[in-house]
Amino acid sequence: MREFTIRLSSVRDVQDLVALATTMGFTVFVHDGHHKVNGNSFMEMFCLDCTQPLTVSANCGEAEFDAFRVAAQRFLV
């Protein structure tokens, strides 16, 4: 499982992250320390405490994960 930390500041950020996650060929999970949700689900993302940094994780190859992280650059903490 590979991980990186992000911060989402607006509903638009949530929409953009979900849109990005749905283009990946693997499942993306987002954690807030208490809840773990599917990053492909707009509704599930609102179960998280977005006032705190969030952890994004995925079980995929290193090259795939690196490409995802680069695409998510604007959200990185």
FITORGU-106023 format. One record per residue (C-alpha): residue number from 1; y, x, z. Coordinates in Angstrom, 3 decimals, padded with zeros to 6 digits. Example, Ala and Ser with C-alpha at 12.3 -4.5 7.8 and 13.67 -1.06 7.14 Angstrom:
BEGIN
+-----+----------+----------+----------+
| pos |        v |        u |        w |
+-----+----------+----------+----------+
|   1 | -004.500 |  012.300 |  007.800 |
|   2 | -001.060 |  013.670 |  007.140 |
+-----+----------+----------+----------+
This chain:
BEGIN
+-----+----------+----------+----------+
| pos |        v |        u |        w |
+-----+----------+----------+----------+
|   1 |  000.000 |  000.000 |  000.000 |
|   2 |  003.350 |  001.445 | -001.047 |
|   3 |  006.628 |  000.386 |  000.563 |
|   4 |  010.405 |  000.644 |  000.375 |
|   5 |  013.256 | -000.942 |  002.322 |
|   6 |  015.852 | -003.300 |  000.861 |
|   7 |  018.753 | -005.481 |  001.926 |
|   8 |  019.521 | -008.858 |  000.345 |
|   9 |  023.110 | -010.004 |  000.817 |
|  10 |  023.230 | -013.290 | -001.087 |
|  11 |  021.203 | -016.082 | -002.628 |
|  12 |  021.814 | -014.368 | -005.977 |
|  13 |  020.165 | -011.201 | -004.618 |
|  14 |  017.123 | -013.255 | -003.579 |
|  15 |  016.971 | -014.855 | -007.036 |
|  16 |  017.237 | -011.473 | -008.736 |
|  17 |  014.531 | -009.887 | -006.569 |
|  18 |  012.150 | -012.810 | -007.145 |
|  19 |  012.821 | -012.638 | -010.894 |
|  20 |  012.071 | -008.911 | -010.837 |
|  21 |  008.927 | -009.337 | -008.716 |
|  22 |  007.525 | -011.963 | -011.092 |
|  23 |  007.704 | -009.493 | -013.988 |
|  24 |  005.456 | -007.026 | -012.180 |
|  25 |  001.747 | -006.981 | -012.947 |
|  26 |  000.902 | -006.921 | -009.239 |
|  27 |  001.678 | -008.993 | -006.162 |
|  28 |  004.836 | -008.053 | -004.289 |
|  29 |  005.124 | -008.783 | -000.570 |
|  30 |  008.310 | -008.829 |  001.493 |
|  31 |  008.311 | -008.446 |  005.306 |
|  32 |  011.035 | -008.915 |  007.901 |
|  33 |  009.034 | -007.671 |  010.893 |
|  34 |  007.824 | -011.149 |  011.838 |
|  35 |  006.882 | -012.773 |  008.539 |
|  36 |  005.187 | -011.526 |  005.388 |
|  37 |  005.796 | -013.566 |  002.245 |
|  38 |  005.000 | -013.451 | -001.443 |
|  39 |  007.972 | -011.840 | -003.197 |
|  40 |  007.276 | -013.983 | -006.260 |
|  41 |  008.143 | -017.161 | -004.357 |
|  42 |  011.786 | -018.152 | -004.124 |
|  43 |  011.034 | -020.716 | -001.399 |
|  44 |  008.969 | -018.318 |  000.730 |
|  45 |  011.738 | -015.722 |  000.623 |
|  46 |  013.942 | -018.064 |  002.644 |
|  47 |  011.478 | -017.873 |  005.543 |
|  48 |  012.690 | -014.303 |  006.104 |
|  49 |  015.569 | -013.066 |  008.228 |
|  50 |  017.749 | -011.626 |  005.459 |
|  51 |  020.360 | -010.415 |  007.962 |
|  52 |  018.084 | -007.433 |  008.616 |
|  53 |  016.607 | -004.838 |  006.251 |
|  54 |  013.408 | -006.047 |  004.599 |
|  55 |  010.299 | -004.087 |  003.647 |
|  56 |  008.886 | -004.544 |  000.155 |
|  57 |  005.250 | -003.595 | -000.341 |
|  58 |  002.766 | -003.667 | -003.174 |
|  59 | -000.769 | -002.516 | -003.780 |
|  60 | -000.473 | -000.848 | -007.173 |
|  61 | -000.505 |  002.515 | -008.863 |
|  62 |  002.128 |  005.141 | -008.189 |
|  63 |  003.693 |  004.920 | -011.664 |
|  64 |  003.926 |  001.115 | -011.469 |
|  65 |  005.457 |  001.267 | -008.024 |
|  66 |  007.972 |  003.921 | -009.033 |
|  67 |  009.073 |  001.768 | -012.001 |
|  68 |  009.448 | -001.230 | -009.682 |
|  69 |  011.468 |  000.779 | -007.186 |
|  70 |  013.805 |  002.032 | -009.922 |
|  71 |  014.281 | -001.540 | -011.167 |
|  72 |  015.077 | -002.640 | -007.578 |
|  73 |  017.520 |  000.248 | -007.032 |
|  74 |  020.537 | -001.955 | -006.281 |
|  75 |  018.727 | -003.499 | -003.273 |
|  76 |  017.572 | -000.232 | -001.676 |
|  77 |  018.838 |  000.670 |  001.762 |
+-----+----------+----------+----------+
